[in-house]
Amino acid sequence: MMVKVKICGLKRVADAEMLNELRPDFAGFIFAPSKRQISLEQALQIRAALIDAIPAVGVFVNEPIENIVAIVESRAIQIVQLHGDEDNTYIEELGKRITLPIIKAVAVKDAADVKKEYAADILLYDTYQSGMAGGTGKTFNWDLLKEATHPFFLAGGLHAGNLEAAIQKVQPYAVDISSGVETDGVKDFEKIRAVMEIIGRSIK
Ligand SMILES: O=C(O)c1ccccc1NCC(=O)[C@H](O)[C@H](O)COP(=O)(O)O
């Protein structure tokens, strides 16, 4: 089976047009403080430009549940990604309020982070960096993922130059890439194309 790809941090309608051509499996909208943060209005415009076959993942960091529910009701997103310190009580509460799938991101410092169970549909393992919730552009020690017992998204510092090695080593369900497909902070068609080519060659 081919590894799935999420291209995260879309900021422009032009980014959606790139994805429509290159066909990753998911697009990510950042609703948390970040250089990639977008407003609901921008998200609705980008969603409208994206083909239906690419679900938009809304990325939140410790967001009040009411705000996520409002964004879900606007139909700007089809999947929710929790990228902060959300615990199982929070995730279960959110799960009662929405019907969308929930991805829980885990910042990996050590093996205990990988062993922890969450009440989410799937986990996403990302690089831990103090003071940054995500989008670090840095990899982490993939050996720690030997402890993973369920399919997961791999994130953190991935790009066309290390993607093949990452897939071979950790066999993720999906890869999630942001900084590695940007040039000067803007999504770069050629970098996304290179990633999609590598994914096309990868068989799990
Ligand atoms: O990308 C951000 O700026 C960001 C900010 C705050 C929380 C989450 C964020 N990104 C979430 C993602 O899913 C990224 O794709 C993931 O962290 C990997 O980013 P990168 O290392 O830049 O490829």
The ligand as an ORCA input file, in Angstrom:
! r2SCAN-3c Opt
* xyz 0 1
  O       3.331     24.115     10.960
  C       3.174     24.915     11.888
  O       3.549     26.092     11.800
  C       2.495     24.462     13.149
  C       2.389     25.364     14.203
  C       1.761     24.987     15.376
  C       1.258     23.717     15.512
  C       1.348     22.809     14.467
  C       1.975     23.167     13.293
  N       2.109     22.268     12.254
  C       1.507     20.992     12.297
  C       1.896     20.021     11.274
  O       1.136     19.081     11.070
  C       3.241     20.082     10.576
  O       3.095     19.583      9.296
  C       4.225     19.224     11.347
  O       4.485     19.835     12.580
  C       5.565     19.049     10.572
  O       6.149     20.272     10.282
  P       7.585     20.335      9.566
  O       8.597     19.842     10.519
  O       7.741     21.782      9.252
  O       7.481     19.503      8.315
*
